[in-house]
């Protein structure tokens, strides 16, 4: 008989994320050519434990994979689909969020997490051209809808999660437009 070795991974603050979360209080404030568009939304975010990785035989990172699907309340249609990872470095205390959206945009955001009692707060950011926490996009997006910066604050307390994120864009002739998203979700 084959013995199964149980993998033991210290997920640190990332453990608070693991599970399926649903929320229907979302508000997306996005640019349109002549104004701002306010889109109420609902979403599901699935976070799953993905083990750990060792980089260059020195750095060990705990990994949580996620998939976020966001739907407009007005139509029920998906208008945002995002995949990525949250990583935690127990030595430095650093947290990292990677994300990709199917508009041809990918980013690597870094920051810290704080834990107090049952509340965990994650704060990460990225800026285009930053040598550590960068944003990469297709030629079209760079010319027509350039992402300049990204900030994300996520707070988990028990089975309740809230987040706010701001994406700084140059789009439709608007410079430094703050595209925002926020929602409150419950673990199901």
C-alpha positions in Angstrom: 0.0 0.0 0.0 1.2 3.5 -0.8 1.5 5.9 2.1 0.3 9.4 1.5 2.5 12.1 2.9 0.5 15.0 4.3 1.7 18.4 3.1 2.1 20.9 5.9 2.1 24.5 4.7 2.0 27.6 6.9 -0.3 29.9 5.1 0.1 32.7 7.7 -2.3 35.5 6.9 -3.3 33.9 3.6 -5.2 31.2 5.6 -8.0 33.8 6.2 -8.7 33.9 2.5 -9.2 30.2 1.8 -12.8 29.4 0.8 -15.5 30.6 -1.5 -16.8 34.1 -1.0 -20.0 35.7 -2.4 -21.1 39.3 -2.3 -23.8 41.4 -3.9 -23.0 44.9 -2.6 -20.3 45.7 -5.2 -19.9 49.1 -6.9 -17.7 49.6 -9.9 -17.0 53.2 -10.9 -15.6 53.1 -14.4 -14.8 55.6 -17.1 -16.9 56.0 -20.3 -16.1 58.5 -23.0 -18.4 61.3 -21.7 -18.8 60.6 -18.0 -18.4 58.0 -15.2 -20.4 54.8 -15.1 -21.6 53.3 -11.8 -22.2 49.6 -12.1 -23.7 47.7 -9.1 -22.4 44.1 -9.2 -22.3 40.8 -7.5 -19.4 38.3 -7.5 -17.9 35.1 -6.4 -14.2 34.7 -5.4 -12.8 31.3 -4.9 -9.5 31.0 -2.9 -7.8 27.6 -2.7 -4.7 26.4 -1.0 -2.0 25.7 -3.5 1.0 24.7 -1.3 4.3 26.4 -1.3 7.1 27.1 -3.7 10.9 27.4 -3.2 12.7 30.0 -5.3 16.5 29.6 -6.0 16.7 27.2 -3.1 16.4 30.1 -0.7 13.0 31.8 -0.6 9.9 29.8 0.4 6.5 31.3 -0.4 3.1 30.0 0.6 0.6 30.2 -2.2 -3.2 30.6 -2.5 -4.8 30.5 -6.0 -7.9 32.6 -6.8 -10.6 33.1 -9.4 -12.9 36.2 -9.3 -16.0 36.4 -11.4 -18.0 39.6 -11.4 -21.5 40.1 -12.9 -23.5 43.3 -13.5 -26.7 43.4 -11.4 -28.5 45.0 -14.3 -27.9 42.1 -16.8 -26.4 39.2 -14.9 -23.6 39.1 -17.5 -19.9 38.7 -16.5 -18.0 42.0 -17.0 -14.9 41.1 -15.1 -13.0 37.8 -14.8 -9.7 37.7 -12.9 -7.3 34.9 -12.0 -4.1 35.0 -9.9 -2.3 34.1 -6.7 -1.7 35.5 -3.3 1.8 34.7 -1.9 3.2 35.1 1.6 6.9 35.2 2.5 7.1 34.3 6.2 10.7 35.6 6.5 10.0 39.1 5.2 6.3 39.3 6.1 5.6 40.4 2.5 2.4 39.6 0.7 2.2 39.5 -3.1 -0.8 39.5 -5.4 -0.5 38.5 -9.0 -3.5 39.1 -11.3 -4.4 38.7 -14.9 -7.5 39.9 -16.6 -8.5 39.0 -20.2 -8.0 42.5 -21.5 -4.3 41.9 -21.9 -3.3 43.3 -18.4 -1.2 41.5 -15.8 0.4 42.9 -12.6 2.5 42.0 -9.6 1.5 44.0 -6.5 3.4 43.8 -3.2 2.8 45.0 0.3 2.1 43.7 3.8 -0.6 42.0 5.9 -1.4 42.7 9.5 -3.3 40.3 11.8 -5.0 41.4 15.0 -7.4 39.0 16.7 -9.7 37.6 14.0 -9.0 40.6 11.6 -6.5 40.3 8.7 -5.8 43.3 6.5 -3.9 43.0 3.2 -2.6 46.1 1.4 -0.7 45.8 -1.9 0.2 48.1 -4.7 1.8 48.2 -8.1 3.0 51.0 -10.4 3.8 50.8 -14.1 7.6 50.8 -14.5 8.3 49.9 -10.9 11.2 47.4 -10.9 9.6 45.4 -8.1 5.8 45.8 -8.4 5.0 46.3 -12.1 2.1 46.4 -14.5 2.4 44.9 -18.0 -0.2 45.3 -20.8 -0.7 44.8 -24.5 0.4 47.5 -26.9 -3.3 48.4 -27.5 -4.0 48.8 -23.8 -0.8 50.8 -23.3 -1.9 53.2 -26.1 -5.7 53.4 -25.4 -6.4 52.4 -21.8 -3.1 52.6 -20.0 -3.0 51.2 -16.4 -0.6 53.4 -14.4 -1.1 52.2 -10.8 -3.1 49.8 -8.7 -3.8 49.7 -5.0 -5.8 47.0 -3.2 -6.9 46.8 0.4 -8.6 43.6 1.6 -9.9 43.0 5.1 -11.1 39.7 6.4 -12.8 39.3 9.8 -14.1 35.7 10.4 -16.5 34.9 7.5 -16.8 38.5 6.3 -14.5 40.1 3.7 -14.5 43.6 2.3 -12.2 45.2 -0.2 -11.5 48.4 -2.1 -9.2 48.8 -5.1 -8.3 51.7 -7.3 -6.8 51.4 -10.7 -5.3 54.6 -12.1 -5.9 54.9 -15.8 -5.3 57.1 -18.8 -8.3 56.4 -21.0 -10.7 58.4 -23.3 -8.5 61.5 -23.0 -8.8 61.3 -19.2 -5.5 61.4 -17.4 -5.1 59.7 -14.0 -8.7 58.5 -13.8 -9.4 56.6 -10.6 -11.4 53.5 -11.5 -12.7 52.0 -8.3 -14.2 48.8 -7.1 -15.4 47.8 -3.7 -17.6 45.1 -2.2 -18.4 43.1 1.0 -18.6 39.3 0.7 -19.4 36.4 3.0 -17.7 33.0 3.1 -20.2 30.3 2.0 
